[in-house]
Amino acid sequence: MRKSSLVTLVVFILLLVAAIVVFFNKYNIVRTDVNGKQKFRVEEKKGTLKVLRDFAVKDTASVDKIFLADKQNATILLERKDNYWTVNGKYRARRDFIDLLLETIHRVEVAEPVVETKTENVLRRISSDGVKVEIYQNGKLAKTYYVGGVDQGNTGTYMLLEGSSQPFVTHIPGFSGFLTTRYNTSIYEWRDRVVFRYNYSDIAAVSLEYPSQNFQSFRCEKHGDNHFKLFSLPDMQSIPIFDTLAVKSFMSRFKFVGFEAYLDNTIPKHRRDSVINADMLCKYTVEDKYGNETILKAYPRPNLLDQFDDEGELYPYDVERLYGFINNDEDMILLQYYIIDPLTKELNHFLSDDIVKK
C-alpha cells in the first residue's frame, strides 16, 4: 500500500472515531418496547446535561428509607423497621400507602419525553410545585428525582431525574391515572389510622368511663391469661362475681381498632374546641403490662347529613360516625360506630341475672 493511501486511511479512521464521539456526546439511542416489539430512536441531549430516564428501582426489598419534600417545606421521612414502617421518626406509617408507593417505585416507566415546545413550562412547574424524592437502598442514596403534575390527558405524570435536562411523561403500564398523589407530603395521609393495636397477652387493664352514667363505668384487669378482676368506677369497688368469659372476650377486642380519618388538618380550631368542651360519650383507657396506656375520648358528631329516623324525624346527632380524641387530645379523629360499638360495653354486660342471683 502506498504511503499516501495509508495516511488517507488513518485520517479517515480518526475522523470516523471523532464523528462517533461527537454523535454520542450529542445524542442518545433509546430502546423502547412497543406492543412487544423493540424499537430504537435517537434523542438529542439538551445542553451539556445528560438525558436520564431510568426512574424505577426494581429491588424494593432493599429500599429502607424514602424522603419526600415539597416546595412548601413539608417533608415526609419513611423508614423501614423490622416488620413495619415509620413516618418522620415518630409515628407508624400506613401499610397500604407504603405498599402503593413501593409498587410505584418499582413499576414506574417512561411513556414519552416531554415535547420540546412544552419542556420549559414543565420544568418551571416542577421547579415551583414538584416533590423531591430520595430513595435509599441499604442505607445509601440510590436515586433522586422530582415529581410534577399531570399531563393534559390526566394519564401521565411529569418527572425529572436529578442531573437530567429532559423531563418525561411517566406512567405505570396497565394503570390509567396519574401518580402525583402517591408521593403525598401530608403527615396525616401517611400516619397509620389505628387507635388500638394490642396483643392480647400484653394487655393489663381496660377501663371505660361514662360521664353521664357513672354507675356503668368499670375497670377490668387481667392477671394471667384466664384470671381477671372487675371493678366499678369511680370508686374502684371490687365486683366479686362476674362473667369471666365476657371480660376475656371484651379485652381481646382491642387487638386492632382503626378509624376513618384524622381531622386536625380539616376542622377549624373553634370547632375542635367546641367538640372537646361538649359532653363526652365515653372514655376508653387501655394499659399494657409495660405501663404504657392509650386513651380515646369519644364525642357525638352533629347530624351534618340530615339523617332521619323511620318516623321522619331528624336524629339529634350523626348515627354513623362520631368524633374522637387520642392521648391527651393530641389528635382529633373520625370514628365509625360499627367499629367502636363492639368495644362499648357497660358494667351490666358482665353481670348477667344468673350470676347476680348466685
KEKE-3310 file (N, C-alpha, C; in steps of 0.2 Angstrom, whole numbers, plus 5000, padded with zeros to 4 digits):
npx = (5004:5003:5011:5004:4991:4989:4990:4979:4969:4971:4968:4955:4949:4952:4944:4931:4930:4931:4919:4909:4911:4907:4894:4888:4890:4881:4869:4857:4854:4839:4830:4815:4800:4787:4771:4776:4787:4804:4810:4820:4826:4833:4838:4841:4853:4851:4859:4873:4870:4865:4853:4842:4833:4829:4819:4814:4816:4820:4823:4814:4814:4826:4825:4825:4823:4814:4813:4803:4799:4791:4788:4783:4790:4786:4789:4792:4798:4801:4804:4810:4807:4808:4796:4788:4784:4790:4785:4792:4800:4792:4779:4769:4768:4756:4752:4746:4748:4762:4764:4759:4767:4779:4776:4774:4787:4794:4787:4786:4787:4794:4784:4784:4795:4794:4788:4797:4792:4785:4794:4801:4790:4786:4797:4798:4786:4788:4799:4793:4782:4785:4788:4802:4810:4819:4827:4833:4843:4848:4853:4860:4860:4851:4843:4837:4824:4812:4795:4781:4767:4752:4749:4740:4731:4728:4733:4746:4762:4772:4790:4807:4823:4836:4850:4847:4842:4830:4813:4801:4786:4778:4772:4762:4762:4747:4739:4728:4729:4736:4751:4755:4748:4753:4765:4763:4764:4758:4757:4746:4740:4750:4751:4747:4731:4726:4719:4719:4731:4735:4743:4734:4740:4748:4740:4735:4725:4709:4699:4683:4674:4659:4653:4640:4633:4639:4637:4638:4651:4668:4682:4692:4704:4718:4726:4736:4732:4719:4714:4705:4700:4687:4681:4670:4668:4668:4673:4681:4677:4677:4671:4664:4658:4656:4655:4667:4671:4665:4672:4685:4683:4679:4691:4699:4696:4703:4713:4715:4710:4703:4702:4693:4698:4710:4707:4712:4718:4708:4697:4692:4700:4691:4679:4685:4688:4675:4669:4677:4674:4661:4648:4655:4655:4661:4675:4689:4702:4717:4728:4745:4756:4768:4767:4762:4749:4735:4723:4707:4695:4678:4665:4649:4644:4638:4623:4627:4623:4610:4601:4587:4575:4565:4552:4553:4559:4572:4588:4596:4610:4624:4622:4630:4644:4656:4666:4683:4696:4713:4725:4729:4722:4729:4727:4713:4700:4690:4678:4669:4653:4651:4663:4667:4657:4658:4667:4661:4655:4645:4645:4635:4635:4643:4637:4627:4610:4609:4621:4621:4611:4617)
npy = (4994:5011:5025:5037:5032:5025:5035:5042:5033:5032:5045:5045:5035:5041:5052:5046:5040:5052:5058:5048:5050:5063:5062:5053:5061:5071:5065:5052:5035:5027:5013:5006:4997:4992:4986:4974:4973:4978:4994:5007:5024:5040:5052:5069:5076:5088:5103:5103:5093:5077:5066:5058:5043:5033:5029:5019:5008:4993:4983:4983:4977:4980:4993:5005:5017:5032:5048:5062:5079:5094:5110:5119:5116:5105:5089:5072:5058:5042:5026:5010:4997:4982:4975:4984:5001:5018:5035:5051:5048:5046:5041:5027:5021:5021:5005:5002:5013:5013:5001:5004:5015:5009:5000:5009:5015:5003:5000:5011:5019:5027:5035:5044:5057:5074:5085:5097:5110:5111:5109:5119:5125:5114:5111:5122:5122:5110:5114:5124:5118:5104:5088:5083:5067:5055:5040:5027:5013:5000:5009:5018:5032:5029:5034:5049:5060:5071:5074:5080:5088:5083:5076:5083:5074:5068:5055:5053:5057:5070:5069:5071:5066:5069:5078:5078:5085:5083:5082:5069:5061:5050:5034:5020:5004:4998:5004:5017:5033:5046:5048:5057:5059:5049:5052:5059:5073:5075:5074:5068:5060:5049:5044:5030:5023:5018:5016:5008:4995:4980:4966:4952:4946:4956:4965:4973:4980:4987:5001:5009:5024:5032:5048:5052:5042:5036:5024:5014:5013:5005:4995:4983:4970:4960:4946:4936:4923:4919:4924:4936:4953:4963:4980:4992:5009:5027:5023:5011:4999:4982:4969:4954:4943:4939:4938:4929:4925:4934:4945:4942:4940:4953:4961:4956:4962:4973:4971:4976:4991:5002:5018:5031:5044:5057:5073:5085:5093:5097:5103:5118:5127:5133:5125:5113:5115:5117:5105:5097:5103:5099:5087:5072:5056:5043:5037:5028:5018:5009:4999:4993:4979:4984:4996:5007:5017:5019:5032:5035:5047:5049:5058:5065:5068:5081:5080:5081:5077:5077:5066:5055:5047:5032:5037:5049:5059:5071:5065:5069:5068:5063:5046:5037:5040:5047:5058:5058:5059:5057:5052:5063:5072:5075:5072:5074:5063:5054:5043:5027:5020:5007:5001:5005:5001:4987:4988:4995:4993:4991:4991:4982:4973:4962:4957:4946:4940:4928:4926:4936:4932:4921)
npz = (5000:4996:5004:5004:5003:5015:5024:5021:5024:5038:5042:5039:5047:5060:5059:5058:5070:5078:5074:5078:5092:5094:5090:5100:5111:5109:5106:5112:5110:5111:5118:5116:5121:5111:5110:5112:5103:5100:5098:5091:5094:5091:5102:5106:5116:5129:5130:5140:5149:5154:5147:5156:5161:5168:5180:5188:5203:5205:5214:5227:5239:5246:5248:5261:5266:5262:5256:5255:5249:5248:5239:5249:5260:5267:5273:5272:5280:5277:5285:5286:5297:5308:5304:5300:5294:5298:5300:5299:5310:5321:5321:5317:5300:5287:5281:5269:5261:5260:5253:5241:5237:5236:5226:5215:5214:5210:5197:5189:5173:5158:5148:5137:5130:5136:5124:5115:5114:5126:5136:5143:5151:5158:5166:5173:5181:5188:5196:5204:5210:5212:5219:5228:5228:5237:5236:5246:5247:5257:5266:5258:5247:5232:5222:5215:5211:5203:5206:5196:5190:5181:5165:5150:5147:5159:5162:5163:5172:5175:5177:5183:5182:5194:5189:5176:5160:5154:5155:5158:5153:5163:5168:5174:5167:5162:5171:5172:5175:5186:5195:5204:5217:5224:5230:5242:5253:5265:5282:5289:5280:5279:5291:5302:5303:5316:5332:5343:5346:5351:5357:5364:5375:5380:5386:5401:5408:5406:5405:5405:5405:5408:5408:5409:5415:5427:5435:5426:5423:5422:5427:5421:5424:5420:5426:5422:5409:5411:5422:5430:5436:5441:5443:5449:5443:5449:5461:5462:5467:5471:5461:5465:5459:5442:5424:5418:5405:5397:5400:5396:5382:5379:5382:5372:5361:5358:5350:5336:5331:5321:5313:5304:5299:5301:5308:5312:5302:5295:5301:5309:5322:5332:5330:5334:5347:5352:5351:5360:5372:5374:5380:5384:5377:5380:5389:5384:5391:5389:5396:5395:5400:5402:5407:5398:5391:5381:5377:5373:5369:5366:5357:5353:5336:5326:5316:5302:5289:5289:5293:5295:5306:5306:5307:5301:5308:5312:5317:5332:5332:5322:5317:5312:5313:5324:5334:5340:5352:5354:5366:5377:5370:5358:5345:5334:5328:5316:5319:5317:5321:5319:5321:5333:5342:5346:5356:5366:5380:5395:5413:5417:5407:5410:5421:5422:5425:5430:5436:5446:5454:5460)
capx = (5000:5006:5011:4998:4984:4989:4989:4972:4965:4972:4964:4948:4948:4952:4938:4926:4930:4929:4912:4906:4912:4903:4887:4886:4890:4875:4863:4856:4850:4834:4827:4808:4796:4780:4767:4781:4792:4809:4811:4825:4825:4838:4836:4846:4854:4850:4864:4878:4867:4863:4845:4842:4826:4828:4816:4812:4820:4817:4824:4811:4815:4832:4823:4824:4821:4811:4812:4799:4799:4788:4791:4781:4794:4783:4794:4790:4803:4798:4809:4808:4809:4808:4790:4783:4787:4788:4785:4795:4803:4788:4773:4769:4765:4750:4755:4743:4751:4769:4764:4757:4772:4784:4774:4775:4794:4796:4784:4786:4791:4794:4779:4787:4798:4790:4789:4802:4788:4782:4799:4802:4785:4785:4802:4796:4781:4792:4803:4789:4777:4786:4790:4808:4810:4825:4826:4839:4844:4853:4856:4864:4856:4851:4840:4834:4820:4806:4788:4777:4759:4749:4749:4734:4726:4727:4735:4753:4764:4779:4795:4813:4828:4841:4856:4845:4839:4824:4808:4797:4779:4779:4766:4763:4758:4741:4736:4725:4729:4742:4755:4757:4746:4756:4770:4760:4768:4754:4758:4740:4739:4754:4751:4743:4724:4724:4719:4721:4734:4737:4742:4730:4745:4751:4735:4735:4719:4705:4694:4678:4671:4653:4652:4633:4631:4644:4636:4640:4659:4671:4689:4694:4711:4720:4731:4737:4728:4712:4712:4703:4697:4682:4679:4666:4671:4675:4675:4686:4674:4678:4665:4667:4655:4655:4656:4674:4672:4663:4678:4690:4681:4679:4698:4703:4693:4707:4719:4716:4704:4705:4697:4692:4702:4712:4703:4716:4720:4702:4692:4695:4701:4685:4675:4688:4687:4668:4668:4680:4670:4654:4648:4659:4651:4664:4682:4692:4709:4720:4735:4748:4760:4774:4765:4760:4742:4731:4717:4702:4688:4673:4661:4644:4645:4632:4619:4628:4620:4602:4599:4581:4574:4560:4546:4554:4562:4579:4592:4600:4617:4626:4621:4635:4650:4657:4672:4687:4702:4718:4731:4729:4719:4734:4724:4706:4699:4683:4677:4663:4650:4651:4669:4668:4652:4660:4671:4657:4651:4643:4646:4630:4636:4647:4634:4620:4605:4611:4627:4619:4607:4621)
capy = (5000:5017:5029:5042:5029:5023:5041:5044:5028:5033:5051:5043:5032:5046:5057:5042:5040:5058:5059:5044:5053:5069:5060:5050:5066:5075:5061:5046:5030:5024:5007:5005:4991:4994:4981:4968:4974:4983:4999:5012:5031:5044:5058:5074:5078:5095:5107:5099:5088:5070:5064:5052:5041:5027:5031:5013:5005:4986:4979:4987:4974:4983:5000:5005:5024:5036:5055:5067:5086:5099:5117:5122:5114:5099:5084:5065:5053:5035:5022:5003:4994:4975:4972:4990:5007:5024:5041:5056:5045:5047:5038:5021:5023:5016:5000:5002:5019:5011:4996:5008:5019:5004:4997:5014:5015:4998:4999:5017:5019:5032:5034:5048:5063:5080:5088:5102:5116:5111:5107:5124:5126:5108:5112:5128:5119:5105:5118:5128:5114:5097:5085:5079:5060:5052:5033:5024:5006:4998:5015:5023:5035:5026:5038:5056:5063:5076:5073:5086:5087:5078:5079:5085:5068:5065:5048:5053:5061:5073:5068:5073:5064:5074:5078:5077:5091:5081:5079:5064:5059:5043:5030:5013:5000:4994:5008:5023:5038:5049:5046:5063:5058:5043:5055:5064:5076:5077:5069:5065:5054:5044:5041:5024:5025:5013:5019:5002:4989:4976:4958:4951:4944:4962:4970:4973:4983:4991:5005:5013:5028:5036:5053:5053:5036:5033:5018:5009:5014:5000:4993:4976:4969:4953:4944:4929:4923:4917:4926:4943:4956:4968:4985:4998:5016:5029:5021:5006:4994:4976:4965:4948:4938:4942:4933:4930:4924:4940:4950:4940:4942:4961:4963:4953:4966:4979:4969:4980:4995:5008:5024:5033:5049:5062:5079:5091:5097:5099:5106:5124:5127:5134:5119:5107:5117:5116:5097:5094:5106:5096:5081:5066:5050:5038:5037:5021:5018:5003:4999:4986:4976:4988:5003:5011:5017:5023:5034:5038:5050:5049:5063:5064:5072:5084:5077:5085:5074:5077:5059:5055:5041:5029:5041:5055:5064:5071:5062:5074:5068:5058:5039:5033:5042:5051:5061:5055:5062:5052:5053:5070:5076:5077:5071:5073:5058:5052:5036:5024:5017:5000:4999:5006:4998:4981:4990:5000:4989:4994:4986:4977:4967:4957:4954:4943:4939:4921:4927:4940:4928:4917)
capz = (5000:4995:5010:5004:5004:5022:5028:5020:5028:5045:5043:5038:5054:5065:5058:5059:5078:5081:5072:5083:5099:5094:5090:5106:5116:5107:5105:5115:5107:5116:5116:5119:5119:5109:5108:5112:5099:5102:5093:5093:5092:5093:5106:5107:5123:5130:5133:5142:5154:5151:5147:5161:5160:5172:5186:5193:5207:5204:5221:5233:5246:5249:5250:5268:5268:5257:5259:5251:5251:5243:5239:5255:5266:5270:5272:5274:5280:5279:5287:5287:5303:5307:5300:5298:5293:5302:5297:5302:5316:5327:5320:5312:5294:5284:5277:5262:5257:5259:5248:5235:5235:5234:5219:5210:5213:5206:5191:5185:5167:5154:5142:5132:5133:5135:5118:5116:5115:5132:5141:5148:5155:5163:5170:5178:5185:5193:5200:5208:5213:5212:5225:5228:5230:5238:5238:5249:5247:5262:5269:5254:5242:5226:5216:5217:5205:5205:5203:5195:5189:5176:5158:5148:5147:5166:5162:5164:5177:5173:5181:5181:5187:5196:5184:5169:5157:5150:5159:5154:5155:5166:5169:5176:5162:5164:5176:5169:5180:5187:5200:5209:5224:5228:5233:5246:5258:5271:5288:5291:5275:5280:5298:5302:5306:5321:5338:5347:5342:5356:5358:5370:5380:5383:5389:5408:5410:5401:5408:5402:5409:5406:5412:5411:5418:5431:5438:5421:5422:5425:5425:5421:5425:5418:5430:5419:5403:5412:5429:5429:5441:5439:5447:5447:5444:5450:5467:5462:5471:5468:5459:5466:5454:5436:5419:5416:5398:5394:5401:5391:5375:5378:5382:5366:5355:5357:5346:5331:5331:5316:5312:5297:5296:5305:5307:5314:5296:5291:5306:5312:5329:5336:5330:5338:5354:5354:5352:5366:5378:5374:5384:5382:5377:5384:5389:5384:5393:5388:5399:5394:5405:5402:5410:5393:5390:5376:5379:5367:5371:5361:5357:5347:5330:5323:5311:5296:5283:5290:5293:5298:5308:5302:5308:5298:5312:5312:5323:5335:5331:5317:5319:5309:5314:5330:5335:5345:5353:5356:5370:5379:5365:5353:5338:5333:5323:5314:5321:5314:5326:5319:5323:5340:5346:5350:5362:5371:5385:5401:5418:5417:5402:5413:5427:5420:5430:5433:5440:5451:5459:5464)
cpx = (5004:5006:5005:4992:4984:4988:4982:4967:4965:4968:4957:4945:4947:4946:4932:4925:4928:4921:4907:4906:4907:4896:4884:4886:4884:4869:4863:4852:4846:4831:4820:4805:4789:4776:4772:4786:4797:4810:4816:4824:4831:4835:4842:4847:4854:4856:4870:4876:4865:4855:4845:4834:4825:4826:4815:4818:4817:4818:4821:4812:4821:4831:4822:4823:4819:4810:4808:4799:4796:4791:4788:4784:4791:4787:4791:4796:4800:4804:4807:4811:4808:4802:4785:4787:4785:4788:4787:4798:4799:4782:4773:4765:4760:4753:4752:4746:4759:4769:4763:4763:4778:4783:4775:4783:4797:4794:4784:4790:4790:4789:4781:4790:4793:4792:4793:4798:4785:4787:4800:4797:4784:4791:4801:4791:4784:4796:4799:4784:4779:4788:4797:4808:4817:4824:4833:4838:4850:4857:4860:4859:4856:4848:4837:4830:4815:4800:4784:4770:4758:4749:4742:4729:4725:4729:4743:4756:4771:4784:4802:4818:4834:4848:4854:4842:4832:4819:4804:4790:4780:4772:4767:4759:4752:4737:4734:4724:4735:4745:4757:4755:4749:4763:4768:4764:4764:4755:4752:4738:4744:4754:4746:4737:4722:4725:4721:4725:4738:4737:4739:4735:4748:4746:4735:4728:4715:4699:4689:4674:4665:4651:4644:4630:4637:4643:4637:4648:4662:4678:4690:4701:4713:4726:4732:4732:4720:4710:4711:4700:4693:4681:4674:4670:4666:4677:4680:4683:4675:4672:4667:4664:4654:4657:4663:4675:4670:4669:4683:4689:4681:4687:4702:4701:4698:4714:4721:4710:4706:4700:4697:4697:4705:4709:4707:4717:4714:4697:4695:4695:4695:4680:4678:4687:4679:4666:4671:4677:4663:4654:4651:4654:4654:4672:4685:4700:4711:4727:4738:4753:4766:4773:4763:4752:4740:4725:4713:4696:4684:4667:4656:4646:4639:4629:4620:4625:4612:4599:4592:4579:4568:4553:4547:4556:4569:4583:4595:4607:4618:4625:4626:4642:4650:4664:4676:4693:4707:4723:4732:4727:4723:4731:4717:4705:4692:4683:4670:4660:4651:4658:4670:4663:4654:4664:4667:4653:4650:4644:4641:4631:4639:4643:4627:4616:4607:4616:4625:4615:4611:4625)
cpy = (5006:5021:5034:5038:5027:5029:5043:5039:5030:5040:5049:5040:5036:5050:5053:5042:5046:5060:5055:5047:5059:5067:5057:5056:5071:5071:5054:5041:5026:5019:5007:4999:4994:4988:4974:4968:4979:4988:5004:5019:5035:5050:5063:5076:5086:5098:5102:5094:5082:5070:5058:5050:5035:5028:5025:5011:4998:4982:4983:4984:4977:4991:5001:5013:5028:5043:5059:5074:5090:5106:5121:5120:5108:5093:5077:5061:5046:5030:5015:5000:4986:4973:4978:4996:5013:5030:5047:5054:5045:5042:5031:5023:5018:5011:5000:5008:5017:5006:5000:5012:5014:5001:5002:5015:5009:4998:5005:5017:5025:5031:5038:5054:5069:5083:5095:5109:5117:5110:5113:5125:5120:5109:5117:5126:5114:5109:5122:5123:5106:5095:5081:5072:5058:5045:5030:5016:5004:5004:5020:5026:5032:5030:5044:5058:5067:5074:5079:5084:5082:5081:5081:5080:5065:5058:5048:5058:5064:5071:5070:5070:5069:5073:5078:5084:5090:5078:5074:5064:5052:5040:5023:5009:4997:4998:5015:5028:5041:5047:5051:5061:5053:5046:5061:5066:5078:5071:5065:5059:5048:5041:5035:5026:5020:5017:5014:4997:4985:4969:4957:4949:4950:4966:4968:4975:4987:4994:5008:5017:5032:5041:5054:5047:5033:5026:5012:5009:5008:4999:4986:4975:4961:4952:4936:4928:4922:4919:4934:4946:4962:4973:4990:5004:5021:5026:5015:5000:4987:4972:4958:4942:4942:4936:4934:4929:4930:4945:4948:4942:4950:4963:4961:4958:4972:4977:4974:4984:5001:5013:5027:5039:5054:5069:5085:5096:5099:5103:5112:5123:5128:5128:5113:5109:5116:5109:5095:5097:5103:5090:5075:5060:5044:5039:5030:5022:5010:5003:4992:4984:4980:4995:5008:5011:5021:5025:5037:5041:5051:5054:5063:5069:5074:5080:5081:5083:5074:5070:5059:5048:5038:5033:5048:5061:5065:5069:5068:5074:5062:5051:5035:5034:5047:5053:5058:5059:5057:5055:5061:5075:5079:5077:5070:5068:5057:5045:5033:5020:5009:4997:5000:5003:4992:4982:4993:4996:4992:4989:4980:4971:4961:4954:4952:4941:4933:4922:4931:4936:4923:4920)
cpz = (5000:5002:5010:5005:5012:5026:5027:5024:5036:5047:5043:5045:5059:5065:5059:5067:5081:5080:5077:5090:5099:5094:5096:5112:5115:5107:5110:5110:5112:5114:5120:5117:5117:5106:5108:5107:5101:5096:5096:5091:5095:5096:5107:5114:5123:5133:5134:5147:5150:5151:5150:5161:5164:5179:5191:5197:5208:5211:5226:5239:5249:5250:5257:5270:5261:5260:5253:5254:5246:5244:5245:5261:5270:5269:5275:5274:5282:5280:5288:5293:5302:5302:5299:5296:5297:5298:5301:5309:5322:5327:5316:5306:5291:5280:5269:5258:5256:5253:5241:5232:5232:5227:5214:5209:5209:5199:5186:5179:5163:5149:5136:5134:5132:5129:5119:5117:5122:5138:5146:5153:5160:5168:5175:5183:5190:5198:5205:5212:5214:5219:5224:5231:5231:5240:5240:5249:5252:5265:5265:5248:5235:5220:5219:5210:5208:5202:5202:5194:5184:5169:5156:5148:5153:5166:5163:5169:5175:5179:5178:5185:5188:5191:5177:5167:5154:5155:5155:5157:5157:5167:5172:5171:5165:5169:5172:5174:5181:5194:5206:5216:5228:5232:5237:5251:5264:5276:5289:5286:5276:5286:5298:5306:5311:5328:5344:5343:5348:5355:5364:5376:5384:5387:5397:5411:5405:5406:5403:5407:5405:5410:5414:5414:5422:5434:5433:5420:5425:5423:5426:5421:5423:5422:5427:5413:5405:5420:5428:5436:5438:5444:5445:5448:5445:5457:5468:5467:5468:5467:5460:5461:5448:5430:5416:5408:5394:5395:5396:5384:5374:5378:5375:5360:5354:5353:5340:5329:5327:5317:5305:5294:5302:5303:5309:5308:5292:5295:5309:5319:5334:5336:5334:5345:5357:5355:5359:5372:5378:5379:5381:5382:5382:5383:5389:5386:5392:5391:5397:5400:5406:5405:5405:5393:5384:5378:5373:5371:5365:5362:5352:5342:5327:5317:5304:5290:5283:5289:5297:5300:5304:5303:5305:5302:5312:5318:5326:5333:5325:5320:5316:5311:5321:5330:5340:5346:5356:5361:5372:5374:5359:5346:5338:5327:5322:5315:5317:5320:5326:5321:5331:5345:5350:5356:5368:5375:5391:5406:5418:5412:5405:5419:5425:5426:5434:5438:5447:5456:5463:5470)
residu = (MET:ARG:LYS:SER:SER:LEU:VAL:THR:LEU:VAL:VAL:PHE:ILE:LEU:LEU:LEU:VAL:ALA:ALA:ILE:VAL:VAL:PHE:PHE:ASN:LYS:TYR:ASN:ILE:VAL:ARG:THR:ASP:VAL:ASN:GLY:LYS:GLN:LYS:PHE:ARG:VAL:GLU:GLU:LYS:LYS:GLY:THR:LEU:LYS:VAL:LEU:ARG:ASP:PHE:ALA:VAL:LYS:ASP:THR:ALA:SER:VAL:ASP:LYS:ILE:PHE:LEU:ALA:ASP:LYS:GLN:ASN:ALA:THR:ILE:LEU:LEU:GLU:ARG:LYS:ASP:ASN:TYR:TRP:THR:VAL:ASN:GLY:LYS:TYR:ARG:ALA:ARG:ARG:ASP:PHE:ILE:ASP:LEU:LEU:LEU:GLU:THR:ILE:HIS:ARG:VAL:GLU:VAL:ALA:GLU:PRO:VAL:VAL:GLU:THR:LYS:THR:GLU:ASN:VAL:LEU:ARG:ARG:ILE:SER:SER:ASP:GLY:VAL:LYS:VAL:GLU:ILE:TYR:GLN:ASN:GLY:LYS:LEU:ALA:LYS:THR:TYR:TYR:VAL:GLY:GLY:VAL:ASP:GLN:GLY:ASN:THR:GLY:THR:TYR:MET:LEU:LEU:GLU:GLY:SER:SER:GLN:PRO:PHE:VAL:THR:HIS:ILE:PRO:GLY:PHE:SER:GLY:PHE:LEU:THR:THR:ARG:TYR:ASN:THR:SER:ILE:TYR:GLU:TRP:ARG:ASP:ARG:VAL:VAL:PHE:ARG:TYR:ASN:TYR:SER:ASP:ILE:ALA:ALA:VAL:SER:LEU:GLU:TYR:PRO:SER:GLN:ASN:PHE:GLN:SER:PHE:ARG:CYS:GLU:LYS:HIS:GLY:ASP:ASN:HIS:PHE:LYS:LEU:PHE:SER:LEU:PRO:ASP:MET:GLN:SER:ILE:PRO:ILE:PHE:ASP:THR:LEU:ALA:VAL:LYS:SER:PHE:MET:SER:ARG:PHE:LYS:PHE:VAL:GLY:PHE:GLU:ALA:TYR:LEU:ASP:ASN:THR:ILE:PRO:LYS:HIS:ARG:ARG:ASP:SER:VAL:ILE:ASN:ALA:ASP:MET:LEU:CYS:LYS:TYR:THR:VAL:GLU:ASP:LYS:TYR:GLY:ASN:GLU:THR:ILE:LEU:LYS:ALA:TYR:PRO:ARG:PRO:ASN:LEU:LEU:ASP:GLN:PHE:ASP:ASP:GLU:GLY:GLU:LEU:TYR:PRO:TYR:ASP:VAL:GLU:ARG:LEU:TYR:GLY:PHE:ILE:ASN:ASN:ASP:GLU:ASP:MET:ILE:LEU:LEU:GLN:TYR:TYR:ILE:ILE:ASP:PRO:LEU:THR:LYS:GLU:LEU:ASN:HIS:PHE:LEU:SER:ASP:ASP:ILE:VAL:LYS:LYS)
# end
